[in-house]
């Protein structure tokens, strides 16, 4: 999105440590910027829905079937 942005903003990785170059040939291209923005938001929404679904599945298993999945998934066993 930053490479195709009409503002010409620099791309930084890890705050200000690395100045990332823009993708050649897409500078100030509104259609590529819109496509990248839509893909970004759809991917974020799907990832959020997957996380919410997994958390609700753990809660459902705990309440409905009395299965404690958190203790099986946690790093440190009790």
C-alpha positions in Angstrom: 0.0 0.0 0.0 2.8 2.4 0.8 4.5 1.7 -2.5 1.4 2.7 -4.4 0.4 5.5 -2.2 0.0 9.0 -3.8 1.8 10.6 -0.8 5.2 9.0 -1.6 5.9 8.1 2.1 9.0 6.1 2.9 8.6 2.5 4.1 10.4 1.7 7.4 10.8 -1.8 8.8 11.1 -2.1 12.6 10.2 1.6 13.2 13.2 3.5 11.9 15.9 0.8 11.6 15.6 -0.2 8.0 14.5 1.9 5.1 12.7 -0.5 2.8 12.6 0.4 -1.0 9.3 0.8 -2.8 8.1 -1.8 -5.3 9.2 -0.6 -8.8 6.4 0.3 -11.2 3.6 0.8 -8.7 4.3 4.3 -7.5 1.2 6.5 -7.2 -1.1 3.8 -8.7 -4.5 4.2 -7.2 -5.9 0.8 -8.4 -3.0 -1.2 -6.9 -3.3 0.9 -3.7 -7.1 0.1 -3.5 -6.4 -3.6 -4.2 -3.7 -3.8 -1.5 -5.9 -2.0 1.0 -8.8 -4.4 0.3 -6.6 -7.5 0.6 -5.2 -6.1 3.8 -8.6 -5.6 5.5 -10.1 -8.9 4.2 -7.1 -10.8 5.5 -7.2 -9.0 8.9 -11.0 -9.7 9.2 -10.5 -13.4 8.4 -7.7 -13.7 10.8 -9.7 -12.0 13.5 -12.7 -14.3 12.9 -10.4 -17.4 13.0 -9.0 -16.3 16.4 -12.4 -15.5 17.8 -13.7 -18.9 16.5 -10.8 -20.8 18.2 -11.3 -18.9 21.5 -15.0 -19.6 21.5 -14.4 -23.2 20.6 -12.2 -23.6 23.7 -14.8 -21.9 25.9 -17.5 -24.1 24.4 -15.6 -27.3 25.0 -14.9 -26.2 28.6 -18.5 -25.3 29.3 -20.4 -27.9 27.4 -18.2 -31.0 27.6 -16.1 -30.1 30.7 -12.8 -30.5 28.7 -10.0 -28.2 29.7 -8.1 -27.6 26.5 -6.1 -24.7 27.9 -4.1 -27.0 30.1 -3.3 -29.2 27.1 -2.3 -26.2 25.0 -0.3 -24.3 27.5 3.5 -24.3 27.5 4.0 -25.3 31.1 2.2 -28.3 32.4 0.9 -28.4 36.0 
